[in-house]
Amino acid sequence: MDPAVRVSRELAAELLDPEFVEVGASGRRWTYEEMLADLPEMAGNTEDASRYVPTAFTGTLLAPGLVHLTYETLRDGRRVRRSSLWRRDPAAPVGTGLRMYYHQGTPVPGTDVQP
């Protein structure tokens, strides 16, 4: 959610699992490679861009090393419900190494700011 991370392939790669998949609001399926290639150039991704404001976090441990996170974000008047799966990298030290394995965002109708 941090603009500095969104414009950096290196920083984003630290957070995404190598088997990462996202289903975007448009229905497009993104892979790890596609996301890292396109993320820095996506509309609104600059270091001084507005920040996502997250709320309503809920985390559920599904299995050892696998967490389901749900939350909402607000950015520039647009609210989105989000769901992601985070899994631990077995090679990482205990207490670290969670990476996003799957993500989906669904826009909430009627929340876009009108021009």
C-alpha positions as CSV (number, residue, x, y, z in Angstrom):
1,M,0.0,0.0,0.0
2,D,3.0,2.3,0.4
3,P,3.6,4.2,-2.8
4,A,7.4,3.8,-2.4
5,V,7.0,0.0,-2.5
6,R,4.5,0.1,-5.4
7,V,7.1,1.9,-7.7
8,S,10.0,-0.4,-6.7
9,R,10.2,-3.9,-8.3
10,E,12.8,-4.9,-5.7
11,L,10.7,-3.9,-2.7
12,A,7.5,-5.4,-4.2
13,A,9.4,-8.7,-4.9
14,E,10.1,-9.0,-1.2
15,L,6.4,-9.1,-0.4
16,L,5.1,-11.3,-3.3
17,D,5.4,-15.1,-3.3
18,P,7.1,-16.4,-6.4
19,E,3.9,-18.3,-7.2
20,F,1.8,-15.1,-6.7
21,V,-1.5,-14.7,-8.5
22,E,-3.9,-11.8,-8.5
23,V,-7.4,-11.5,-9.9
24,G,-7.9,-7.8,-10.6
25,A,-11.2,-6.0,-10.5
26,S,-11.3,-6.1,-14.3
27,G,-11.1,-9.9,-14.2
28,R,-7.5,-9.9,-15.4
29,R,-5.3,-12.6,-13.9
30,W,-1.8,-11.3,-12.9
31,T,1.2,-13.6,-12.3
32,Y,4.2,-12.7,-10.2
33,E,6.3,-11.7,-13.2
34,E,3.5,-9.7,-14.8
35,M,2.8,-7.8,-11.5
36,L,6.5,-7.0,-10.9
37,A,6.9,-5.8,-14.6
38,D,3.8,-3.6,-14.6
39,L,3.3,-2.4,-11.0
40,P,5.7,0.6,-11.1
41,E,4.0,2.0,-14.2
42,M,0.4,1.5,-13.2
43,A,-1.8,4.6,-13.1
44,G,-1.4,6.5,-9.9
45,N,1.8,4.7,-8.8
46,T,4.3,7.4,-8.1
47,E,6.3,8.0,-4.9
48,D,4.2,11.0,-4.0
49,A,0.9,9.3,-4.9
50,S,-2.0,9.2,-2.5
51,R,-1.8,6.4,0.0
52,Y,-4.3,3.5,0.5
53,V,-6.1,3.9,3.8
54,P,-6.8,0.4,5.1
55,T,-9.6,-0.5,7.5
56,A,-11.5,-3.5,8.9
57,F,-8.6,-6.0,9.0
58,T,-9.5,-9.6,9.8
59,G,-6.9,-12.3,9.7
60,T,-7.6,-16.0,10.0
61,L,-4.9,-18.7,10.4
62,L,-5.9,-21.4,7.9
63,A,-3.0,-23.7,8.5
64,P,0.6,-23.3,9.9
65,G,2.2,-20.7,7.8
66,L,-1.0,-19.7,5.8
67,V,-3.0,-16.7,6.7
68,H,-6.2,-15.3,5.0
69,L,-6.4,-11.5,5.4
70,T,-9.5,-9.5,4.5
71,Y,-9.7,-5.7,4.7
72,E,-11.0,-2.6,2.9
73,T,-9.1,0.2,1.4
74,L,-10.0,3.8,0.5
75,R,-7.9,5.7,-2.0
76,D,-9.0,8.9,-3.8
77,G,-12.6,8.2,-2.9
78,R,-12.7,4.6,-4.2
79,R,-13.4,1.9,-1.6
80,V,-12.3,-1.7,-2.4
81,R,-12.9,-4.9,-0.4
82,R,-9.7,-7.0,-0.5
83,S,-8.8,-10.6,0.2
84,S,-5.3,-12.1,0.3
85,L,-3.6,-15.3,1.2
86,W,-0.1,-15.0,2.8
87,R,2.1,-17.9,3.2
88,R,5.4,-18.4,5.0
89,D,8.5,-19.1,3.0
90,P,9.8,-22.3,4.5
91,A,13.4,-21.2,4.0
92,A,12.9,-17.9,6.0
93,P,13.6,-17.7,9.7
94,V,10.7,-18.2,12.1
95,G,8.8,-15.0,12.6
96,T,9.6,-13.6,9.2
97,G,9.0,-14.6,5.6
98,L,5.3,-14.2,5.0
99,R,4.6,-13.3,1.4
100,M,1.4,-12.6,-0.5
101,Y,0.5,-15.7,-2.5
102,Y,-3.0,-14.7,-3.8
103,H,-4.9,-11.4,-3.9
104,Q,-8.2,-10.2,-5.1
105,G,-9.8,-6.8,-4.9
106,T,-13.5,-6.0,-5.5
107,P,-14.6,-2.4,-5.9
108,V,-17.6,-1.3,-3.8
109,P,-20.1,0.2,-6.2
110,G,-21.1,3.9,-5.7
111,T,-17.9,4.9,-3.9
112,D,-15.9,6.5,-6.8
113,V,-15.5,10.2,-6.6
114,Q,-17.4,11.9,-9.4
115,P,-15.5,14.5,-11.5
